[in-house]
């Protein structure tokens, strides 16, 4: 009986490790960005992919304010690298979570600017 217990525990541990290998975004090169974004996106159920796409944009452009337009016009290379930097190493779940945090932070800041309290 004791031996069976360890077999079950070892099996559960192996399952946990296998499930913990969610694909991550790699921004080390243009090719890796495209391939890893596609791999991460494919790891999601089809109904969650549009939310992931929106979350990627939210996280990527979160560090740029209204003054980003001149920077974008100056050339895409540096701008793209800076935009993708925060996504490096993230899983789909991490991107979605970070995007929710950013949106909530923006909504709180907008409420504070108007001087109103949230409903």
Secondary structure, 3 states (H helix, E strand, C coil): CHHHHHHHHHHHHHHHHHHCCCCCCCCCCHHHHHHHHHHHHHCCCHHHHHHHHHHHHHHHHCCCCCCHHHHHHHCHHHHHHHHHHCCCCCCHHHHHHHHHHHHHHHHHHHHHHHCCCCC
